[in-house]
Amino acid sequence: MFVAPHADDEFLAAGGTLLKLAALGAEILPVLCANHGGDRWLEFQKTAHQYTKQVPRMLLGSHCVDGHMDIISRMEIVTALDRVLADWQPQVLFAPAETAHQDHEAIGRACKAACRDCSPFKVPIRLDYAYPALVGDGALYVDITGQCEQKLRLWREIYASQCERGGLYSDMAIAAEHRCNGFRAGCEFAEIFTFAGGVW
């Protein structure tokens, strides 16, 4: 199960990994928190169609908007996550790392709380993600050499509105990030996650 605060977070940070897991036959449930509506929700659905047959879910209602997830009560977010986790019972939860972005921090903390020992469903493994990647203890590298070109093509095609922003969102910057991660991991291109807990 992949929890994305915003449409594009899932593919920006982990698109290659999701494509690789799909090729291996994994079932992936994409969950979007922000209610972007319109084009951004369609982009999220189109991207999800590339790596899963599952219908993407919207975690919260219309009040969950980009840039304001930190004002939603953590209990509301955790309760919504508890319901999806109990229903889906994933073996791995991909959660946003608690970075400086207020939405990622709010959803990351809620995911952490939803993985508590007394939760309705105890998630076996939690992997945190960020873009740009956070490198530190507990780093798990996923070799995406075989998926990087496809990821970048889909990024340009489906998330064109984001790609046009340039900077960190350009396909050149994304490729450079993955090449740097690959250098650390001993492969050409890699995505990085932080092992945040669990037993596999």
DRENZADREN-168114 format. One line per field, with one value per atom (N, C-alpha, C): residue number from 0; residue in one letter; chain; atom name; x, y, z. Coordinates in steps of 0.02 Angstrom, whole numbers, plus 50000, padded with zeros to 5 digits. Example, Ala and Ser with C-alpha at 12.3 -4.5 7.8 and 13.67 -1.06 7.14 Angstrom:
<sites>
num: [0,0,0,1,1,1]
residu: [a,a,a,s,s,s]
chaine: [A,A,A,A,A,A]
atome: [N,CA,C,N,CA,C]
u: [50660,50615,50660,50642,50684,50645]
v: [49716,49775,49835,49888,49947,50002]
w: [50390,50390,50390,50354,50357,50394]
</sites>
This chain:
<sites>
num: [0,0,0,1,1,1,2,2,2,3,3,3,4,4,4,5,5,5,6,6,6,7,7,7,8,8,8,9,9,9,10,10,10,11,11,11,12,12,12,13,13,13,14,14,14,15,15,15,16,16,16,17,17,17,18,18,18,19,19,19,20,20,20,21,21,21,22,22,22,23,23,23,24,24,24,25,25,25,26,26,26,27,27,27,28,28,28,29,29,29,30,30,30,31,31,31,32,32,32,33,33,33,34,34,34,35,35,35,36,36,36,37,37,37,38,38,38,39,39,39,40,40,40,41,41,41,42,42,42,43,43,43,44,44,44,45,45,45,46,46,46,47,47,47,48,48,48,49,49,49,50,50,50,51,51,51,52,52,52,53,53,53,54,54,54,55,55,55,56,56,56,57,57,57,58,58,58,59,59,59,60,60,60,61,61,61,62,62,62,63,63,63,64,64,64,65,65,65,66,66,66,67,67,67,68,68,68,69,69,69,70,70,70,71,71,71,72,72,72,73,73,73,74,74,74,75,75,75,76,76,76,77,77,77,78,78,78,79,79,79,80,80,80,81,81,81,82,82,82,83,83,83,84,84,84,85,85,85,86,86,86,87,87,87,88,88,88,89,89,89,90,90,90,91,91,91,92,92,92,93,93,93,94,94,94,95,95,95,96,96,96,97,97,97,98,98,98,99,99,99,100,100,100,101,101,101,102,102,102,103,103,103,104,104,104,105,105,105,106,106,106,107,107,107,108,108,108,109,109,109,110,110,110,111,111,111,112,112,112,113,113,113,114,114,114,115,115,115,116,116,116,117,117,117,118,118,118,119,119,119,120,120,120,121,121,121,122,122,122,123,123,123,124,124,124,125,125,125,126,126,126,127,127,127,128,128,128,129,129,129,130,130,130,131,131,131,132,132,132,133,133,133,134,134,134,135,135,135,136,136,136,137,137,137,138,138,138,139,139,139,140,140,140,141,141,141,142,142,142,143,143,143,144,144,144,145,145,145,146,146,146,147,147,147,148,148,148,149,149,149,150,150,150,151,151,151,152,152,152,153,153,153,154,154,154,155,155,155,156,156,156,157,157,157,158,158,158,159,159,159,160,160,160,161,161,161,162,162,162,163,163,163,164,164,164,165,165,165,166,166,166,167,167,167,168,168,168,169,169,169,170,170,170,171,171,171,172,172,172,173,173,173,174,174,174,175,175,175,176,176,176,177,177,177,178,178,178,179,179,179,180,180,180,181,181,181,182,182,182,183,183,183,184,184,184,185,185,185,186,186,186,187,187,187,188,188,188,189,189,189,190,190,190,191,191,191,192,192,192,193,193,193,194,194,194,195,195,195,196,196,196,197,197,197,198,198,198,199,199,199]
residu: [m,m,m,f,f,f,v,v,v,a,a,a,p,p,p,h,h,h,a,a,a,d,d,d,d,d,d,e,e,e,f,f,f,l,l,l,a,a,a,a,a,a,g,g,g,g,g,g,t,t,t,l,l,l,l,l,l,k,k,k,l,l,l,a,a,a,a,a,a,l,l,l,g,g,g,a,a,a,e,e,e,i,i,i,l,l,l,p,p,p,v,v,v,l,l,l,c,c,c,a,a,a,n,n,n,h,h,h,g,g,g,g,g,g,d,d,d,r,r,r,w,w,w,l,l,l,e,e,e,f,f,f,q,q,q,k,k,k,t,t,t,a,a,a,h,h,h,q,q,q,y,y,y,t,t,t,k,k,k,q,q,q,v,v,v,p,p,p,r,r,r,m,m,m,l,l,l,l,l,l,g,g,g,s,s,s,h,h,h,c,c,c,v,v,v,d,d,d,g,g,g,h,h,h,m,m,m,d,d,d,i,i,i,i,i,i,s,s,s,r,r,r,m,m,m,e,e,e,i,i,i,v,v,v,t,t,t,a,a,a,l,l,l,d,d,d,r,r,r,v,v,v,l,l,l,a,a,a,d,d,d,w,w,w,q,q,q,p,p,p,q,q,q,v,v,v,l,l,l,f,f,f,a,a,a,p,p,p,a,a,a,e,e,e,t,t,t,a,a,a,h,h,h,q,q,q,d,d,d,h,h,h,e,e,e,a,a,a,i,i,i,g,g,g,r,r,r,a,a,a,c,c,c,k,k,k,a,a,a,a,a,a,c,c,c,r,r,r,d,d,d,c,c,c,s,s,s,p,p,p,f,f,f,k,k,k,v,v,v,p,p,p,i,i,i,r,r,r,l,l,l,d,d,d,y,y,y,a,a,a,y,y,y,p,p,p,a,a,a,l,l,l,v,v,v,g,g,g,d,d,d,g,g,g,a,a,a,l,l,l,y,y,y,v,v,v,d,d,d,i,i,i,t,t,t,g,g,g,q,q,q,c,c,c,e,e,e,q,q,q,k,k,k,l,l,l,r,r,r,l,l,l,w,w,w,r,r,r,e,e,e,i,i,i,y,y,y,a,a,a,s,s,s,q,q,q,c,c,c,e,e,e,r,r,r,g,g,g,g,g,g,l,l,l,y,y,y,s,s,s,d,d,d,m,m,m,a,a,a,i,i,i,a,a,a,a,a,a,e,e,e,h,h,h,r,r,r,c,c,c,n,n,n,g,g,g,f,f,f,r,r,r,a,a,a,g,g,g,c,c,c,e,e,e,f,f,f,a,a,a,e,e,e,i,i,i,f,f,f,t,t,t,f,f,f,a,a,a,g,g,g,g,g,g,v,v,v,w,w,w]
chaine: [A,A,A,A,A,A,A,A,A,A,A,A,A,A,A,A,A,A,A,A,A,A,A,A,A,A,A,A,A,A,A,A,A,A,A,A,A,A,A,A,A,A,A,A,A,A,A,A,A,A,A,A,A,A,A,A,A,A,A,A,A,A,A,A,A,A,A,A,A,A,A,A,A,A,A,A,A,A,A,A,A,A,A,A,A,A,A,A,A,A,A,A,A,A,A,A,A,A,A,A,A,A,A,A,A,A,A,A,A,A,A,A,A,A,A,A,A,A,A,A,A,A,A,A,A,A,A,A,A,A,A,A,A,A,A,A,A,A,A,A,A,A,A,A,A,A,A,A,A,A,A,A,A,A,A,A,A,A,A,A,A,A,A,A,A,A,A,A,A,A,A,A,A,A,A,A,A,A,A,A,A,A,A,A,A,A,A,A,A,A,A,A,A,A,A,A,A,A,A,A,A,A,A,A,A,A,A,A,A,A,A,A,A,A,A,A,A,A,A,A,A,A,A,A,A,A,A,A,A,A,A,A,A,A,A,A,A,A,A,A,A,A,A,A,A,A,A,A,A,A,A,A,A,A,A,A,A,A,A,A,A,A,A,A,A,A,A,A,A,A,A,A,A,A,A,A,A,A,A,A,A,A,A,A,A,A,A,A,A,A,A,A,A,A,A,A,A,A,A,A,A,A,A,A,A,A,A,A,A,A,A,A,A,A,A,A,A,A,A,A,A,A,A,A,A,A,A,A,A,A,A,A,A,A,A,A,A,A,A,A,A,A,A,A,A,A,A,A,A,A,A,A,A,A,A,A,A,A,A,A,A,A,A,A,A,A,A,A,A,A,A,A,A,A,A,A,A,A,A,A,A,A,A,A,A,A,A,A,A,A,A,A,A,A,A,A,A,A,A,A,A,A,A,A,A,A,A,A,A,A,A,A,A,A,A,A,A,A,A,A,A,A,A,A,A,A,A,A,A,A,A,A,A,A,A,A,A,A,A,A,A,A,A,A,A,A,A,A,A,A,A,A,A,A,A,A,A,A,A,A,A,A,A,A,A,A,A,A,A,A,A,A,A,A,A,A,A,A,A,A,A,A,A,A,A,A,A,A,A,A,A,A,A,A,A,A,A,A,A,A,A,A,A,A,A,A,A,A,A,A,A,A,A,A,A,A,A,A,A,A,A,A,A,A,A,A,A,A,A,A,A,A,A,A,A,A,A,A,A,A,A,A,A,A,A,A,A,A,A,A,A,A,A,A,A,A,A,A,A,A,A,A,A,A,A,A,A,A,A,A,A,A,A,A,A,A,A,A,A,A,A,A,A,A,A,A,A,A,A,A,A,A,A,A,A,A,A,A,A,A]
atome: [N,CA,C,N,CA,C,N,CA,C,N,CA,C,N,CA,C,N,CA,C,N,CA,C,N,CA,C,N,CA,C,N,CA,C,N,CA,C,N,CA,C,N,CA,C,N,CA,C,N,CA,C,N,CA,C,N,CA,C,N,CA,C,N,CA,C,N,CA,C,N,CA,C,N,CA,C,N,CA,C,N,CA,C,N,CA,C,N,CA,C,N,CA,C,N,CA,C,N,CA,C,N,CA,C,N,CA,C,N,CA,C,N,CA,C,N,CA,C,N,CA,C,N,CA,C,N,CA,C,N,CA,C,N,CA,C,N,CA,C,N,CA,C,N,CA,C,N,CA,C,N,CA,C,N,CA,C,N,CA,C,N,CA,C,N,CA,C,N,CA,C,N,CA,C,N,CA,C,N,CA,C,N,CA,C,N,CA,C,N,CA,C,N,CA,C,N,CA,C,N,CA,C,N,CA,C,N,CA,C,N,CA,C,N,CA,C,N,CA,C,N,CA,C,N,CA,C,N,CA,C,N,CA,C,N,CA,C,N,CA,C,N,CA,C,N,CA,C,N,CA,C,N,CA,C,N,CA,C,N,CA,C,N,CA,C,N,CA,C,N,CA,C,N,CA,C,N,CA,C,N,CA,C,N,CA,C,N,CA,C,N,CA,C,N,CA,C,N,CA,C,N,CA,C,N,CA,C,N,CA,C,N,CA,C,N,CA,C,N,CA,C,N,CA,C,N,CA,C,N,CA,C,N,CA,C,N,CA,C,N,CA,C,N,CA,C,N,CA,C,N,CA,C,N,CA,C,N,CA,C,N,CA,C,N,CA,C,N,CA,C,N,CA,C,N,CA,C,N,CA,C,N,CA,C,N,CA,C,N,CA,C,N,CA,C,N,CA,C,N,CA,C,N,CA,C,N,CA,C,N,CA,C,N,CA,C,N,CA,C,N,CA,C,N,CA,C,N,CA,C,N,CA,C,N,CA,C,N,CA,C,N,CA,C,N,CA,C,N,CA,C,N,CA,C,N,CA,C,N,CA,C,N,CA,C,N,CA,C,N,CA,C,N,CA,C,N,CA,C,N,CA,C,N,CA,C,N,CA,C,N,CA,C,N,CA,C,N,CA,C,N,CA,C,N,CA,C,N,CA,C,N,CA,C,N,CA,C,N,CA,C,N,CA,C,N,CA,C,N,CA,C,N,CA,C,N,CA,C,N,CA,C,N,CA,C,N,CA,C,N,CA,C,N,CA,C,N,CA,C,N,CA,C,N,CA,C,N,CA,C,N,CA,C,N,CA,C,N,CA,C,N,CA,C,N,CA,C,N,CA,C,N,CA,C,N,CA,C,N,CA,C,N,CA,C,N,CA,C,N,CA,C,N,CA,C,N,CA,C,N,CA,C,N,CA,C,N,CA,C,N,CA,C,N,CA,C,N,CA,C,N,CA,C,N,CA,C,N,CA,C,N,CA,C,N,CA,C,N,CA,C,N,CA,C,N,CA,C,N,CA,C,N,CA,C,N,CA,C,N,CA,C,N,CA,C,N,CA,C,N,CA,C,N,CA,C,N,CA,C]
u: [50043,50000,50045,50028,50068,50025,50046,50008,50044,50009,50037,49999,50033,49998,49969,50007,49985,49992,49951,49960,50028,50069,50138,50189,50174,50223,50242,50192,50205,50252,50243,50283,50350,50352,50414,50464,50442,50487,50497,50446,50449,50421,50415,50386,50421,50488,50526,50514,50511,50498,50428,50379,50311,50306,50340,50340,50375,50429,50466,50424,50391,50347,50290,50261,50207,50230,50291,50319,50330,50340,50350,50284,50228,50162,50133,50164,50138,50073,50028,49967,49981,49966,49981,49917,49903,49846,49872,49860,49880,49825,49847,49800,49822,49777,49792,49758,49795,49767,49736,49772,49746,49690,49637,49582,49595,49636,49652,49592,49552,49497,49524,49481,49497,49557,49601,49658,49707,49721,49771,49747,49683,49656,49659,49645,49650,49722,49770,49841,49859,49836,49851,49822,49761,49729,49766,49785,49821,49888,49923,49988,49978,49929,49916,49900,49866,49849,49912,49968,50031,50061,50043,50075,50027,49961,49915,49847,49811,49742,49693,49720,49677,49653,49593,49566,49595,49627,49655,49602,49621,49574,49592,49541,49549,49541,49591,49590,49541,49541,49499,49452,49412,49361,49387,49339,49355,49393,49393,49429,49504,49527,49598,49630,49655,49682,49757,49789,49861,49883,49933,49962,49928,49873,49836,49821,49858,49845,49866,49909,49932,49878,49824,49771,49714,49718,49669,49691,49643,49662,49696,49750,49786,49741,49695,49649,49606,49584,49544,49585,49647,49689,49706,49724,49741,49681,49622,49561,49548,49557,49547,49599,49662,49714,49700,49678,49660,49609,49559,49506,49535,49576,49605,49653,49694,49742,49707,49654,49617,49582,49558,49524,49574,49630,49679,49730,49751,49801,49865,49899,49960,50019,50064,50126,50178,50172,50218,50177,50193,50163,50218,50210,50254,50223,50260,50233,50281,50254,50298,50341,50404,50448,50426,50441,50424,50475,50463,50509,50483,50516,50496,50429,50403,50337,50283,50241,50191,50143,50126,50081,50115,50178,50215,50226,50240,50249,50185,50128,50064,50045,50051,50032,50083,50148,50200,50189,50173,50160,50097,50047,49985,49998,50039,50057,50095,50139,50177,50129,50081,50032,49988,49971,49928,49965,50031,50071,50086,50051,50063,50046,50073,50062,49989,49949,49879,49832,49859,49816,49772,49716,49672,49708,49756,49798,49870,49913,49984,50020,50045,50081,50150,50165,50230,50290,50289,50346,50323,50358,50345,50409,50404,50459,50441,50483,50470,50507,50477,50506,50507,50550,50553,50585,50569,50604,50617,50679,50739,50747,50781,50788,50826,50806,50842,50890,50954,51003,51025,51022,51043,51039,51035,51030,50967,50970,50912,50894,50942,50928,50919,50867,50854,50853,50899,50903,50868,50829,50797,50826,50857,50887,50830,50826,50774,50804,50864,50897,50852,50816,50772,50706,50691,50627,50635,50695,50705,50681,50698,50677,50601,50567,50494,50465,50494,50470,50475,50531,50540,50493,50482,50435,50364,50343,50276,50270,50323,50323,50310,50345,50336,50266,50240,50174,50116,50117,50059,50063,50121,50128,50162,50141,50171,50167,50111,50102,50156,50177,50229,50298,50307,50372,50390,50340,50351,50374,50366,50388,50464,50498,50571,50602,50665,50700,50701,50684,50684,50634,50586,50533,50548,50604,50622,50645,50635,50658,50733,50771,50843,50862,50827,50842,50824,50768,50747,50799,50820,50870,50936,50956,51017,51011,50954,50942,50949,50917,50919,50989,51026,51094,51139,51129,51167,51151,51087,51068,51098,51098,51127,51202,51236,51308,51320,51279,51285,51270,51222,51198,51238,51279,51318,51281,51235,51199,51192,51159,51155,51104,51043,50991,50957,50941,50907,50861,50810,50768,50785,50774,50795,50736,50733,50682,50716,50682,50707,50665,50699,50664,50642,50577,50551,50522,50527,50503,50470,50468,50434,50480,50451,50487,50462,50507,50486,50511]
v: [49941,50000,50061,50109,50170,50230,50268,50327,50390,50429,50489,50550,50597,50659,50695,50698,50733,50688,50702,50668,50689,50643,50646,50622,50624,50601,50528,50488,50416,50402,50437,50422,50458,50517,50555,50518,50494,50461,50387,50354,50281,50250,50289,50262,50201,50202,50144,50082,50091,50035,50007,50051,50028,49989,50013,49978,49910,49908,49846,49796,49819,49775,49748,49791,49769,49714,49722,49671,49605,49608,49547,49518,49550,49524,49549,49599,49626,49664,49659,49700,49763,49820,49884,49925,49951,49996,50067,50112,50181,50221,50259,50298,50371,50415,50487,50523,50569,50607,50673,50713,50778,50770,50808,50808,50863,50846,50895,50907,50853,50858,50865,50862,50875,50838,50877,50849,50811,50836,50802,50733,50726,50660,50614,50640,50600,50579,50624,50607,50549,50554,50502,50435,50436,50374,50345,50389,50366,50335,50366,50339,50273,50269,50206,50149,50165,50114,50082,50116,50090,50035,50034,49986,49944,49953,49914,49908,49855,49846,49871,49888,49912,49983,49997,50065,50109,50164,50209,50234,50246,50271,50341,50379,50445,50436,50456,50442,50487,50551,50598,50635,50678,50713,50777,50819,50880,50931,50924,50973,50960,50904,50887,50915,50976,51010,51020,51027,51036,51095,51081,51133,51144,51107,51118,51054,51001,50938,50940,50988,50994,51023,51049,51076,51026,50969,50915,50876,50856,50820,50754,50739,50677,50617,50622,50567,50552,50603,50592,50555,50577,50546,50474,50463,50395,50349,50373,50332,50311,50358,50342,50291,50299,50251,50183,50182,50118,50079,50115,50081,50049,50087,50060,50003,50011,49958,49894,49900,49842,49807,49847,49820,49787,49820,49797,49748,49757,49716,49707,49762,49758,49728,49699,49674,49730,49781,49838,49902,49951,50017,50066,50098,50152,50217,50252,50312,50371,50432,50489,50500,50516,50534,50601,50612,50675,50728,50760,50811,50880,50931,51000,51020,50982,50998,50979,51026,51015,50957,50948,50893,50825,50821,50758,50742,50795,50784,50758,50789,50770,50698,50681,50614,50563,50581,50535,50517,50567,50553,50511,50524,50484,50411,50401,50333,50297,50334,50305,50284,50327,50310,50252,50248,50193,50126,50127,50066,50046,50077,50062,49989,49964,49894,49876,49923,49908,49928,49939,49959,49900,49914,49861,49810,49832,49786,49809,49766,49783,49772,49826,49822,49790,49736,49703,49748,49787,49828,49898,49949,50018,50046,50070,50102,50175,50221,50292,50316,50363,50389,50465,50494,50567,50582,50639,50663,50738,50760,50719,50671,50616,50562,50584,50555,50565,50506,50520,50466,50464,50405,50398,50326,50316,50248,50215,50150,50112,50120,50144,50155,50089,50085,50027,50054,50029,50050,49999,50022,49979,49996,49946,49955,49963,50022,50035,50047,50019,50029,50008,49953,49929,49967,50010,50046,50122,50148,50220,50255,50228,50259,50261,50207,50205,50255,50258,50306,50377,50396,50464,50479,50431,50440,50452,50411,50419,50484,50504,50568,50625,50624,50678,50676,50616,50609,50624,50594,50598,50658,50671,50727,50786,50800,50854,50921,50933,50996,51005,50950,50953,50958,50919,50917,50987,51023,51091,51141,51124,51169,51175,51125,51126,51112,51133,51123,51049,51036,50967,50922,50952,50913,50897,50921,50906,50834,50804,50735,50730,50782,50781,50779,50817,50816,50749,50721,50656,50602,50603,50554,50563,50626,50639,50613,50623,50597,50522,50488,50415,50389,50426,50406,50412,50465,50475,50419,50403,50347,50281,50273,50213,50208,50264,50265,50238,50261,50238,50164,50141,50071,50022,50048,50005,49982,50023,50008,50073,50071,50132,50182,50158,50202,50167,50206,50176,50227,50201,50241,50219,50263,50250,50257,50212,50214,50206,50226,50216,50162,50109,50057,50086,50092,50127,50080,50015,49968,49907,49856,49794,49735,49678,49614,49581,49559,49525,49454]
w: [50000,50000,50000,49958,49952,49969,50020,50041,50015,49974,49944,49970,50002,50021,49961,49906,49845,49785,49734,49669,49643,49629,49602,49652,49718,49768,49757,49741,49733,49676,49620,49561,49564,49592,49598,49642,49699,49747,49733,49705,49702,49638,49585,49524,49497,49498,49474,49515,49581,49627,49616,49607,49595,49530,49477,49413,49420,49459,49469,49509,49561,49601,49558,49516,49473,49425,49398,49352,49388,49454,49494,49517,49500,49518,49583,49614,49677,49666,49714,49713,49753,49724,49756,49760,49819,49827,49836,49786,49794,49831,49881,49922,49919,49898,49892,49950,49981,50037,50014,49975,49954,49904,49915,49868,49817,49766,49714,49669,49659,49611,49540,49493,49423,49396,49363,49326,49370,49429,49472,49493,49509,49527,49466,49407,49345,49332,49345,49337,49384,49446,49495,49472,49447,49423,49362,49316,49256,49275,49321,49342,49378,49422,49458,49410,49356,49306,49276,49280,49252,49296,49361,49405,49448,49439,49478,49443,49461,49437,49490,49549,49603,49588,49609,49602,49656,49638,49689,49737,49798,49849,49869,49886,49914,49990,50029,50100,50138,50124,50162,50115,50143,50103,50072,50052,50015,50056,50123,50165,50167,50140,50140,50078,50083,50024,50030,49974,49969,50012,50054,50096,50163,50176,50238,50278,50264,50299,50372,50389,50458,50504,50476,50519,50529,50494,50504,50566,50607,50668,50650,50687,50675,50686,50734,50747,50686,50650,50590,50536,50527,50476,50496,50559,50583,50578,50595,50591,50519,50472,50401,50379,50400,50383,50414,50476,50510,50469,50443,50404,50341,50305,50242,50257,50309,50327,50348,50387,50410,50351,50304,50245,50197,50185,50134,50162,50225,50260,50219,50204,50163,50201,50163,50193,50201,50159,50162,50155,50196,50191,50171,50113,50093,50119,50161,50193,50182,50179,50170,50233,50221,50277,50305,50367,50400,50380,50323,50298,50317,50289,50305,50276,50228,50199,50250,50267,50320,50305,50242,50225,50234,50212,50219,50293,50332,50404,50436,50420,50450,50430,50366,50343,50366,50366,50391,50464,50506,50577,50586,50545,50549,50529,50478,50457,50513,50545,50601,50657,50672,50725,50704,50640,50616,50618,50623,50627,50699,50746,50817,50832,50888,50907,50917,50941,50956,50899,50840,50784,50762,50728,50705,50661,50622,50582,50588,50613,50622,50556,50526,50462,50474,50438,50448,50434,50379,50360,50341,50367,50345,50315,50253,50219,50206,50230,50219,50157,50121,50060,50062,50022,50014,49947,49919,49860,49870,49865,49858,49916,49903,49951,50014,50070,50132,50140,50146,50153,50226,50255,50325,50346,50411,50438,50414,50403,50383,50310,50269,50197,50161,50121,50078,50007,49966,49896,49853,49804,49756,49687,49656,49590,49539,49509,49458,49389,49379,49315,49257,49265,49212,49206,49255,49255,49248,49253,49256,49192,49135,49071,49066,49084,49083,49132,49192,49242,49215,49186,49162,49104,49060,49004,49031,49079,49107,49146,49180,49217,49168,49112,49062,49032,49020,48987,49034,49093,49138,49185,49212,49258,49223,49163,49124,49161,49196,49232,49285,49316,49367,49335,49282,49247,49221,49198,49170,49223,49286,49339,49340,49311,49308,49377,49385,49448,49467,49529,49555,49520,49484,49453,49379,49353,49284,49279,49221,49212,49220,49202,49211,49285,49327,49398,49430,49409,49435,49416,49353,49331,49370,49382,49420,49491,49522,49590,49592,49543,49541,49525,49483,49468,49530,49568,49630,49680,49687,49731,49706,49639,49610,49624,49622,49637,49708,49755,49824,49831,49789,49795,49752,49706,49664,49601,49577,49515,49476,49419,49378,49407,49422,49448,49508,49559,49618,49650,49684,49728,49799,49846,49915,49963,50011,50063,50131,50182,50250,50282,50306,50342,50409,50418,50476,50529,50517,50568,50538,50579,50559,50554,50541,50533,50471,50428,50366,50368]
</sites>
